[in-house]
């Protein structure tokens, strides 16, 4: 039996892109979940949300589309939390 999975799409709306503060907040957001969560770009590059520095390597500027991938027992909840984060905080100008 395979682990539960989640796949969702987000678009970076912040004019500063996915910067260090946002990356750190994502890492903290996902820490309580057991699922492994990654963000990936269409070009194939991917980063584990557990590492803020890895997220910065995505070079996700405003308008970048990313795929949220989660795998594990609480994948649905973890993936939904990340998508929800960008839905509620993605438009903030900081």
N, CA, C and O atoms as a GROMACS GRO file, in nm:
protein
  376
    1UNK      N    1   0.085  -0.118   0.000
    1UNK     CA    2   0.000   0.000   0.000
    1UNK      C    3   0.089   0.124   0.000
    1UNK      O    4   0.185   0.132   0.077
    2UNK      N    5   0.058   0.220  -0.086
    2UNK     CA    6   0.139   0.341  -0.093
    2UNK      C    7   0.092   0.446   0.007
    2UNK      O    8  -0.020   0.442   0.056
    3UNK      N    9   0.181   0.538   0.036
    3UNK     CA   10   0.150   0.647   0.128
    3UNK      C   11   0.052   0.744   0.062
    3UNK      O   12   0.052   0.759  -0.060
    4UNK      N   13  -0.032   0.809   0.143
    4UNK     CA   14  -0.119   0.912   0.088
    4UNK      C   15  -0.035   1.025   0.028
    4UNK      O   16   0.073   1.056   0.076
    5UNK      N   17  -0.088   1.084  -0.078
    5UNK     CA   18  -0.017   1.193  -0.145
    5UNK      C   19  -0.109   1.312  -0.167
    5UNK      O   20  -0.232   1.299  -0.164
    6UNK      N   21  -0.048   1.426  -0.190
    6UNK     CA   22  -0.119   1.550  -0.221
    6UNK      C   23  -0.043   1.619  -0.332
    6UNK      O   24   0.080   1.620  -0.334
    7UNK      N   25  -0.116   1.677  -0.425
    7UNK     CA   26  -0.054   1.757  -0.530
    7UNK      C   27  -0.144   1.879  -0.552
    7UNK      O   28  -0.264   1.866  -0.576
    8UNK      N   29  -0.084   1.997  -0.545
    8UNK     CA   30  -0.157   2.121  -0.567
    8UNK      C   31  -0.069   2.223  -0.637
    8UNK      O   32   0.053   2.207  -0.644
    9UNK      N   33  -0.130   2.326  -0.688
    9UNK     CA   34  -0.057   2.430  -0.761
    9UNK      C   35  -0.071   2.564  -0.691
    9UNK      O   36  -0.176   2.597  -0.636
   10UNK      N   37   0.037   2.641  -0.695
   10UNK     CA   38   0.034   2.776  -0.641
   10UNK      C   39   0.109   2.868  -0.738
   10UNK      O   40   0.190   2.822  -0.818
   11UNK      N   41   0.079   2.995  -0.729
   11UNK     CA   42   0.152   3.097  -0.804
   11UNK      C   43   0.201   3.199  -0.704
   11UNK      O   44   0.124   3.250  -0.623
   12UNK      N   45   0.330   3.229  -0.709
   12UNK     CA   46   0.387   3.327  -0.618
   12UNK      C   47   0.333   3.465  -0.657
   12UNK      O   48   0.352   3.512  -0.769
   13UNK      N   49   0.265   3.530  -0.562
   13UNK     CA   50   0.205   3.661  -0.586
   13UNK      C   51   0.282   3.775  -0.521
   13UNK      O   52   0.264   3.891  -0.558
   14UNK      N   53   0.368   3.742  -0.427
   14UNK     CA   54   0.444   3.845  -0.356
   14UNK      C   55   0.540   3.913  -0.454
   14UNK      O   56   0.613   3.844  -0.524
   15UNK      N   57   0.542   4.046  -0.459
   15UNK     CA   58   0.633   4.115  -0.551
   15UNK      C   59   0.780   4.084  -0.526
   15UNK      O   60   0.863   4.099  -0.616
   16UNK      N   61   0.812   4.040  -0.404
   16UNK     CA   62   0.952   4.004  -0.372
   16UNK      C   63   0.980   3.856  -0.394
   16UNK      O   64   1.091   3.810  -0.368
   17UNK      N   65   0.882   3.782  -0.440
   17UNK     CA   66   0.899   3.640  -0.466
   17UNK      C   67   0.905   3.559  -0.337
   17UNK      O   68   0.864   3.605  -0.231
   18UNK      N   69   0.954   3.438  -0.349
   18UNK     CA   70   0.968   3.349  -0.234
   18UNK      C   71   1.103   3.381  -0.169
   18UNK      O   72   1.206   3.325  -0.206
   19UNK      N   73   1.101   3.472  -0.074
   19UNK     CA   74   1.224   3.517  -0.010
   19UNK      C   75   1.243   3.446   0.124
   19UNK      O   76   1.162   3.362   0.162
   20UNK      N   77   1.351   3.480   0.194
   20UNK     CA   78   1.391   3.405   0.313
   20UNK      C   79   1.284   3.403   0.423
   20UNK      O   80   1.263   3.298   0.485
   21UNK      N   81   1.217   3.514   0.448
   21UNK     CA   82   1.116   3.514   0.555
   21UNK      C   83   1.001   3.420   0.520
   21UNK      O   84   0.954   3.346   0.605
   22UNK      N   85   0.957   3.424   0.396
   22UNK     CA   86   0.850   3.336   0.351
   22UNK      C   87   0.896   3.190   0.360
   22UNK      O   88   0.822   3.104   0.407
   23UNK      N   89   1.017   3.163   0.315
   23UNK     CA   90   1.070   3.027   0.320
   23UNK      C   91   1.077   2.976   0.464
   23UNK      O   92   1.044   2.861   0.491
   24UNK      N   93   1.120   3.062   0.555
   24UNK     CA   94   1.127   3.023   0.697
   24UNK      C   95   0.988   2.997   0.755
   24UNK      O   96   0.970   2.904   0.833
   25UNK      N   97   0.891   3.080   0.717
   25UNK     CA   98   0.754   3.059   0.765
   25UNK      C   99   0.698   2.926   0.713
   25UNK      O  100   0.629   2.855   0.785
   26UNK      N  101   0.728   2.893   0.588
   26UNK     CA  102   0.683   2.765   0.532
   26UNK      C  103   0.743   2.647   0.608
   26UNK      O  104   0.676   2.548   0.636
   27UNK      N  105   0.871   2.659   0.640
   27UNK     CA  106   0.938   2.552   0.714
   27UNK      C  107   0.872   2.533   0.850
   27UNK      O  108   0.846   2.420   0.891
   28UNK      N  109   0.846   2.643   0.921
   28UNK     CA  110   0.778   2.634   1.051
   28UNK      C  111   0.637   2.578   1.037
   28UNK      O  112   0.593   2.498   1.120
   29UNK      N  113   0.567   2.618   0.934
   29UNK     CA  114   0.431   2.571   0.910
   29UNK      C  115   0.426   2.419   0.892
   29UNK      O  116   0.335   2.354   0.942
   30UNK      N  117   0.524   2.365   0.823
   30UNK     CA  118   0.524   2.222   0.791
   30UNK      C  119   0.589   2.134   0.897
   30UNK      O  120   0.577   2.011   0.892
   31UNK      N  121   0.658   2.194   0.992
   31UNK     CA  122   0.730   2.117   1.094
   31UNK      C  123   0.642   2.018   1.170
   31UNK      O  124   0.686   1.906   1.194
   32UNK      N  125   0.517   2.054   1.208
   32UNK     CA  126   0.435   1.959   1.284
   32UNK      C  127   0.386   1.838   1.204
   32UNK      O  128   0.344   1.739   1.263
   33UNK      N  129   0.391   1.845   1.073
   33UNK     CA  130   0.341   1.736   0.990
   33UNK      C  131   0.446   1.627   0.971
   33UNK      O  132   0.566   1.654   0.969
   34UNK      N  133   0.399   1.505   0.958
   34UNK     CA  134   0.490   1.394   0.932
   34UNK      C  135   0.520   1.381   0.783
   34UNK      O  136   0.622   1.323   0.745
   35UNK      N  137   0.433   1.432   0.699
   35UNK     CA  138   0.450   1.421   0.555
   35UNK      C  139   0.574   1.498   0.510
   35UNK      O  140   0.611   1.600   0.569
   36UNK      N  141   0.635   1.449   0.404
   36UNK     CA  142   0.747   1.518   0.340
   36UNK      C  143   0.685   1.608   0.233
   36UNK      O  144   0.612   1.560   0.146
   37UNK      N  145   0.714   1.738   0.239
   37UNK     CA  146   0.654   1.834   0.148
   37UNK      C  147   0.764   1.897   0.063
   37UNK      O  148   0.869   1.937   0.113
   38UNK      N  149   0.738   1.905  -0.067
   38UNK     CA  150   0.832   1.968  -0.160
   38UNK      C  151   0.757   2.068  -0.247
   38UNK      O  152   0.637   2.055  -0.271
   39UNK      N  153   0.832   2.167  -0.294
   39UNK     CA  154   0.783   2.259  -0.396
   39UNK      C  155   0.868   2.232  -0.519
   39UNK      O  156   0.989   2.214  -0.509
   40UNK      N  157   0.804   2.230  -0.636
   40UNK     CA  158   0.881   2.208  -0.759
   40UNK      C  159   0.837   2.304  -0.867
   40UNK      O  160   0.723   2.350  -0.872
   41UNK      N  161   0.932   2.332  -0.955
   41UNK     CA  162   0.908   2.419  -1.071
   41UNK      C  163   0.888   2.334  -1.194
   41UNK      O  164   0.919   2.214  -1.195
   42UNK      N  165   0.835   2.395  -1.299
   42UNK     CA  166   0.812   2.324  -1.425
   42UNK      C  167   0.942   2.274  -1.487
   42UNK      O  168   0.942   2.176  -1.562
   43UNK      N  169   1.054   2.341  -1.456
   43UNK     CA  170   1.183   2.299  -1.513
   43UNK      C  171   1.242   2.176  -1.444
   43UNK      O  172   1.349   2.128  -1.481
   44UNK      N  173   1.170   2.124  -1.343
   44UNK     CA  174   1.215   2.004  -1.275
   44UNK      C  175   1.287   2.026  -1.144
   44UNK      O  176   1.306   1.932  -1.068
   45UNK      N  177   1.328   2.150  -1.116
   45UNK     CA  178   1.395   2.173  -0.989
   45UNK      C  179   1.293   2.165  -0.876
   45UNK      O  180   1.179   2.208  -0.890
   46UNK      N  181   1.336   2.109  -0.765
   46UNK     CA  182   1.247   2.089  -0.650
   46UNK      C  183   1.324   2.117  -0.522
   46UNK      O  184   1.447   2.106  -0.518
   47UNK      N  185   1.249   2.152  -0.418
   47UNK     CA  186   1.312   2.181  -0.289
   47UNK      C  187   1.223   2.130  -0.177
   47UNK      O  188   1.101   2.142  -0.182
   48UNK      N  189   1.286   2.073  -0.076
   48UNK     CA  190   1.217   2.025   0.042
   48UNK      C  191   1.180   2.145   0.128
   48UNK      O  192   1.264   2.230   0.156
   49UNK      N  193   1.054   2.153   0.169
   49UNK     CA  194   1.007   2.266   0.249
   49UNK      C  195   1.075   2.268   0.386
   49UNK      O  196   1.072   2.370   0.454
   50UNK      N  197   1.134   2.158   0.428
   50UNK     CA  198   1.202   2.153   0.557
   50UNK      C  199   1.328   2.240   0.560
   50UNK      O  200   1.382   2.267   0.667
   51UNK      N  201   1.374   2.284   0.442
   51UNK     CA  202   1.497   2.364   0.434
   51UNK      C  203   1.469   2.499   0.369
   51UNK      O  204   1.448   2.506   0.247
   52UNK      N  205   1.468   2.607   0.448
   52UNK     CA  206   1.447   2.739   0.389
   52UNK      C  207   1.550   2.772   0.280
   52UNK      O  208   1.516   2.833   0.179
   53UNK      N  209   1.673   2.733   0.301
   53UNK     CA  210   1.776   2.762   0.201
   53UNK      C  211   1.753   2.687   0.071
   53UNK      O  212   1.778   2.739  -0.037
   54UNK      N  213   1.704   2.564   0.081
   54UNK     CA  214   1.672   2.487  -0.039
   54UNK      C  215   1.559   2.556  -0.116
   54UNK      O  216   1.560   2.560  -0.239
   55UNK      N  217   1.462   2.610  -0.043
   55UNK     CA  218   1.351   2.680  -0.109
   55UNK      C  219   1.400   2.801  -0.188
   55UNK      O  220   1.347   2.832  -0.294
   56UNK      N  221   1.502   2.868  -0.136
   56UNK     CA  222   1.556   2.984  -0.207
   56UNK      C  223   1.621   2.946  -0.339
   56UNK      O  224   1.627   3.028  -0.431
   57UNK      N  225   1.670   2.823  -0.350
   57UNK     CA  226   1.734   2.780  -0.475
   57UNK      C  227   1.634   2.768  -0.589
   57UNK      O  228   1.673   2.758  -0.705
   58UNK      N  229   1.505   2.768  -0.556
   58UNK     CA  230   1.402   2.762  -0.662
   58UNK      C  231   1.396   2.894  -0.740
   58UNK      O  232   1.344   2.898  -0.852
   59UNK      N  233   1.451   3.001  -0.680
   59UNK     CA  234   1.449   3.132  -0.744
   59UNK      C  235   1.309   3.167  -0.794
   59UNK      O  236   1.291   3.207  -0.909
   60UNK      N  237   1.211   3.150  -0.706
   60UNK     CA  238   1.070   3.171  -0.740
   60UNK      C  239   1.034   3.319  -0.725
   60UNK      O  240   1.007   3.366  -0.614
   61UNK      N  241   1.034   3.390  -0.835
   61UNK     CA  242   0.998   3.531  -0.835
   61UNK      C  243   0.847   3.545  -0.849
   61UNK      O  244   0.776   3.447  -0.868
   62UNK      N  245   0.798   3.667  -0.839
   62UNK     CA  246   0.656   3.694  -0.854
   62UNK      C  247   0.608   3.639  -0.988
   62UNK      O  248   0.669   3.666  -1.092
   63UNK      N  249   0.501   3.564  -0.985
   63UNK     CA  250   0.445   3.504  -1.106
   63UNK      C  251   0.489   3.360  -1.130
   63UNK      O  252   0.433   3.292  -1.216
   64UNK      N  253   0.588   3.314  -1.055
   64UNK     CA  254   0.636   3.176  -1.072
   64UNK      C  255   0.528   3.078  -1.027
   64UNK      O  256   0.469   3.093  -0.920
   65UNK      N  257   0.503   2.978  -1.108
   65UNK     CA  258   0.409   2.873  -1.072
   65UNK      C  259   0.486   2.756  -1.013
   65UNK      O  260   0.586   2.711  -1.069
   66UNK      N  261   0.437   2.707  -0.899
   66UNK     CA  262   0.501   2.596  -0.830
   66UNK      C  263   0.398   2.486  -0.805
   66UNK      O  264   0.278   2.512  -0.794
   67UNK      N  265   0.447   2.364  -0.796
   67UNK     CA  266   0.364   2.251  -0.760
   67UNK      C  267   0.399   2.211  -0.617
   67UNK      O  268   0.516   2.196  -0.583
   68UNK      N  269   0.298   2.195  -0.535
   68UNK     CA  270   0.315   2.148  -0.397
   68UNK      C  271   0.294   1.997  -0.399
   68UNK      O  272   0.189   1.949  -0.440
   69UNK      N  273   0.395   1.924  -0.356
   69UNK     CA  274   0.388   1.778  -0.349
   69UNK      C  275   0.410   1.734  -0.205
   69UNK      O  276   0.508   1.773  -0.142
   70UNK      N  277   0.319   1.654  -0.154
   70UNK     CA  278   0.333   1.603  -0.017
   70UNK      C  279   0.309   1.453  -0.019
   70UNK      O  280   0.224   1.402  -0.092
   71UNK      N  281   0.386   1.382   0.064
   71UNK     CA  282   0.371   1.237   0.073
   71UNK      C  283   0.390   1.196   0.218
   71UNK      O  284   0.486   1.237   0.284
   72UNK      N  285   0.298   1.115   0.267
   72UNK     CA  286   0.305   1.067   0.404
   72UNK      C  287   0.165   1.057   0.464
   72UNK      O  288   0.066   1.085   0.398
   73UNK      N  289   0.161   1.017   0.588
   73UNK     CA  290   0.032   0.990   0.652
   73UNK      C  291  -0.061   1.111   0.657
   73UNK      O  292  -0.183   1.095   0.649
   74UNK      N  293  -0.007   1.230   0.671
   74UNK     CA  294  -0.090   1.350   0.677
   74UNK      C  295  -0.062   1.442   0.558
   74UNK      O  296  -0.063   1.564   0.570
   75UNK      N  297  -0.038   1.380   0.442
   75UNK     CA  298  -0.004   1.455   0.321
   75UNK      C  299  -0.112   1.555   0.282
   75UNK      O  300  -0.081   1.669   0.246
   76UNK      N  301  -0.236   1.515   0.290
   76UNK     CA  302  -0.346   1.604   0.251
   76UNK      C  303  -0.346   1.731   0.338
   76UNK      O  304  -0.360   1.842   0.286
   77UNK      N  305  -0.332   1.713   0.467
   77UNK     CA  306  -0.333   1.827   0.559
   77UNK      C  307  -0.210   1.916   0.537
   77UNK      O  308  -0.222   2.038   0.537
   78UNK      N  309  -0.094   1.855   0.519
   78UNK     CA  310   0.028   1.932   0.499
   78UNK      C  311   0.022   2.011   0.368
   78UNK      O  312   0.054   2.130   0.365
   79UNK      N  313  -0.018   1.945   0.261
   79UNK     CA  314  -0.028   2.012   0.132
   79UNK      C  315  -0.130   2.124   0.134
   79UNK      O  316  -0.107   2.231   0.080
   80UNK      N  317  -0.244   2.098   0.196
   80UNK     CA  318  -0.349   2.200   0.206
   80UNK      C  319  -0.300   2.319   0.289
   80UNK      O  320  -0.337   2.433   0.260
   81UNK      N  321  -0.219   2.294   0.390
   81UNK     CA  322  -0.166   2.404   0.472
   81UNK      C  323  -0.075   2.494   0.389
   81UNK      O  324  -0.080   2.616   0.402
   82UNK      N  325   0.006   2.435   0.304
   82UNK     CA  326   0.096   2.514   0.219
   82UNK      C  327   0.016   2.595   0.116
   82UNK      O  328   0.041   2.714   0.097
   83UNK      N  329  -0.078   2.530   0.050
   83UNK     CA  330  -0.162   2.601  -0.047
   83UNK      C  331  -0.239   2.713   0.022
   83UNK      O  332  -0.250   2.823  -0.030
   84UNK      N  333  -0.292   2.684   0.140
   84UNK     CA  334  -0.365   2.784   0.217
   84UNK      C  335  -0.277   2.900   0.258
   84UNK      O  336  -0.321   3.015   0.259
   85UNK      N  337  -0.154   2.871   0.294
   85UNK     CA  338  -0.059   2.977   0.330
   85UNK      C  339  -0.044   3.076   0.215
   85UNK      O  340  -0.051   3.198   0.236
   86UNK      N  341  -0.025   3.025   0.095
   86UNK     CA  342  -0.008   3.115  -0.018
   86UNK      C  343  -0.137   3.185  -0.056
   86UNK      O  344  -0.135   3.297  -0.108
   87UNK      N  345  -0.249   3.120  -0.033
   87UNK     CA  346  -0.378   3.184  -0.062
   87UNK      C  347  -0.404   3.302   0.031
   87UNK      O  348  -0.463   3.402  -0.010
   88UNK      N  349  -0.361   3.290   0.156
   88UNK     CA  350  -0.389   3.397   0.252
   88UNK      C  351  -0.273   3.495   0.268
   88UNK      O  352  -0.296   3.612   0.300
   89UNK      N  353  -0.151   3.451   0.248
   89UNK     CA  354  -0.035   3.537   0.267
   89UNK      C  355   0.038   3.571   0.137
   89UNK      O  356   0.127   3.656   0.136
   90UNK      N  357   0.000   3.508   0.031
   90UNK     CA  358   0.073   3.525  -0.094
   90UNK      C  359   0.063   3.662  -0.154
   90UNK      O  360   0.148   3.700  -0.235
   91UNK      N  361  -0.038   3.738  -0.118
   91UNK     CA  362  -0.055   3.870  -0.178
   91UNK      C  363   0.005   3.981  -0.092
   91UNK      O  364   0.005   4.098  -0.132
   92UNK      N  365   0.056   3.945   0.024
   92UNK     CA  366   0.112   4.047   0.114
   92UNK      C  367   0.234   4.112   0.051
   92UNK      O  368   0.318   4.045  -0.008
   93UNK      N  369   0.243   4.240   0.064
   93UNK     CA  370   0.361   4.313   0.015
   93UNK      C  371   0.450   4.342   0.135
   93UNK      O  372   0.413   4.420   0.223
   94UNK      N  373   0.565   4.280   0.138
   94UNK     CA  374   0.656   4.303   0.250
   94UNK      C  375   0.796   4.333   0.203
   94UNK      O  376   0.885   4.354   0.285
   0.00000   0.00000   0.00000
